[in-house]
Amino acid sequence: MADTTVKVDTATRDRLAAVAAARGKSVRAFLADVALQEENQLRLSTATEVFREVTRRPGAAEAFDAAFPDEAPASQDAARRAA
């Protein structure tokens, strides 16, 4: 993988170096981790929105329960009786 240079101001460079050092990492490794975490957060946000949209549809929960009967949680009434 080819290296590249990212220009940041001195204060930002110093803050990145301090955080990386506190985590026992080089700035390069720290920034790679940050980039991966941010990509994951973007994907999670997208997935969350899709999930919310799907579950807003009438009958979505019932359709899921019908498709996966062994995975459906117990009803609240059954949980109360068991307690």
Kinemage of the C-alpha trace (Angstrom):
@kinemage 1
@onewidth
@group {chain A} dominant
@subgroup {mainchain}
@vectorlist {calphas} color= white
{ca met a 1} P 0.000 0.000 0.000
{ca ala a 2} L 1.385 3.366 -0.961
{ca asp a 3} L 1.855 6.037 1.678
{ca thr a 4} L 0.366 9.483 1.389
{ca thr a 5} L 0.601 12.700 3.336
{ca val a 6} L -2.288 14.373 5.103
{ca lys a 7} L -1.721 17.959 6.095
{ca val a 8} L -3.163 19.098 9.399
{ca asp a 9} L -2.302 21.981 11.653
{ca thr a 10} L 0.275 21.453 14.375
{ca ala a 11} L -2.271 21.403 17.195
{ca thr a 12} L -4.280 18.664 15.474
{ca arg a 13} L -1.123 16.662 14.772
{ca asp a 14} L -0.131 16.924 18.427
{ca arg a 15} L -3.582 15.893 19.640
{ca leu a 16} L -3.612 12.883 17.306
{ca ala a 17} L -0.134 11.886 18.460
{ca ala a 18} L -1.119 12.198 22.125
{ca val a 19} L -4.266 10.102 21.734
{ca ala a 20} L -2.422 7.493 19.675
{ca ala a 21} L 0.369 7.282 22.253
{ca ala a 22} L -2.159 6.950 25.090
{ca arg a 23} L -3.590 3.947 23.262
{ca gly a 24} L -0.164 2.477 22.597
{ca lys a 25} L -0.420 3.002 18.844
{ca ser a 26} L 1.335 4.915 16.156
{ca val a 27} L -0.562 7.800 14.583
{ca arg a 28} L -0.782 5.715 11.403
{ca ala a 29} L -2.410 2.777 13.247
{ca phe a 30} L -4.659 5.088 15.245
{ca leu a 31} L -5.928 6.859 12.121
{ca ala a 32} L -6.509 3.528 10.383
{ca asp a 33} L -8.610 2.428 13.368
{ca val a 34} L -10.525 5.719 13.399
{ca ala a 35} L -11.276 5.416 9.689
{ca leu a 36} L -12.567 1.857 10.146
{ca gln a 37} L -14.701 2.844 13.136
{ca glu a 38} L -16.192 5.758 11.238
{ca glu a 39} L -16.978 3.567 8.224
{ca asn a 40} L -18.679 1.096 10.562
{ca gln a 41} L -20.700 3.886 12.196
{ca leu a 42} L -21.887 5.094 8.787
{ca arg a 43} L -22.953 1.570 7.850
{ca leu a 44} L -24.653 1.075 11.201
{ca ser a 45} L -26.547 4.352 10.805
{ca thr a 46} L -27.731 3.290 7.368
{ca ala a 47} L -28.734 -0.153 8.633
{ca thr a 48} L -30.593 1.423 11.555
{ca glu a 49} L -32.592 3.644 9.238
{ca val a 50} L -33.461 0.707 6.980
{ca phe a 51} L -34.460 -1.382 10.008
{ca arg a 52} L -36.671 1.406 11.340
{ca glu a 53} L -38.326 1.850 7.958
{ca val a 54} L -39.029 -1.865 7.610
{ca thr a 55} L -40.357 -2.258 11.135
{ca arg a 56} L -42.739 0.697 10.670
{ca arg a 57} L -44.579 -1.241 7.989
{ca pro a 58} L -47.833 -2.766 9.206
{ca gly a 59} L -47.498 -6.477 9.835
{ca ala a 60} L -43.694 -6.528 9.685
{ca ala a 61} L -43.259 -8.011 13.158
{ca glu a 62} L -45.964 -10.595 12.541
{ca ala a 63} L -44.394 -11.563 9.213
{ca phe a 64} L -41.017 -12.000 10.888
{ca asp a 65} L -42.523 -14.128 13.651
{ca ala a 66} L -44.307 -16.290 11.065
{ca ala a 67} L -41.129 -16.749 9.036
{ca phe a 68} L -39.022 -17.595 12.106
{ca pro a 69} L -41.378 -19.176 14.630
{ca asp a 70} L -38.568 -20.659 16.739
{ca glu a 71} L -36.884 -17.251 17.041
{ca ala a 72} L -39.902 -15.217 18.111
{ca pro a 73} L -39.677 -13.918 21.668
{ca ala a 74} L -42.246 -15.125 24.169
{ca ser a 75} L -45.223 -12.864 24.509
{ca gln a 76} L -45.248 -10.506 27.456
{ca asp a 77} L -48.200 -12.379 28.957
{ca ala a 78} L -46.250 -15.654 28.902
{ca ala a 79} L -43.222 -13.930 30.448
{ca arg a 80} L -45.379 -12.482 33.232
{ca arg a 81} L -46.935 -15.892 33.964
{ca ala a 82} L -43.477 -17.490 34.157
{ca ala a 83} L -42.279 -14.881 36.665
